[in-house]
Amino acid sequence: MRLPSRQGAYRVVGRARLSGGKGPVIMRVASGRRPILANGFSSPGGLSLERIGEIERCFNTTDRVWLTFDDGGSPSQVSRILGTLAARRVRARFFFTGAWARSNPALMRRIRGEGHAVGNHSSNHPALSKLSSEDVTRQITGGTRPSAMPRLLRPPFAAGALTSRLERLAGKQGYRLCRWTVDTYDWQGPSVARMVERIRTGDEMTPPIAAGGNILMHGTGPNTSRGLGQIIDAVRAEGLQLERL
């Protein structure tokens, strides 16, 4: 899909033709739940479907599923997340902002010391697609120093994550872009059961988990730390492997 270049709100309409064997052909037309907002810097060209897939998988070349946590969170909640990961022997990837890391140095040392991977999520969480090239560079420089290869940058809100402009700017600093394949929308406060359902079967907001995918969560999610054990169980119930500590 080619995004519009003129600023404004747009709604996506999809059409599907469903058929199977000798059954009837069913046509469905539906509009998107959320508008597409064209309000950032344009890119000189698009990305291939292959590259988009690599960015969504965060260049994970294995079949293992990644648990990822964005933004930051209260020290008590982040500690509970780390405790569950340790008890379940699961390695996660933390994309906490540089501002959070600077305010919580002891927890950042604990995250690294307990064997988890760290990625860059900018300095203070702006939409990088709306920033000049110079400001994007400053946001990346002020982000948390990665601890694993490849060095991954997850743009806040995923804004610009699938654009050649941001790929070029990130590449100049040795980064590859990282999005996600499954979104729990935990920041909205869904129940644990709802998050588990999204991971196992998907819904109108997100596809289900598959081998080599990664699950987006947040250290600020109201029910994330409480439901993390069930989320881990849900991935394993699908016959999938998580990264191990």
ABEGO torsion letter per residue (X at the ends): XBBBABBEBBBBBBBBBBBBEABBBBBBBBBBABBBBBABBBBABBBBAAAAAAAAAGGBABABBBBBBBGEEBAAAAAAAAAAAAAAGBBBBBBBBAAAAAABAAAAAAAAAAGBBBBBAEAAGBBAAABBAAAAAAAAAABBBBABOBBBBBBBGGBGAABAAAAAAAAAAGBBBBBBABBAGAAAGBBAAAAAAAAAAEBAABBBBBBGBBBBBBAABAAAAAAAAAAAAAAAAAGBBBBBX
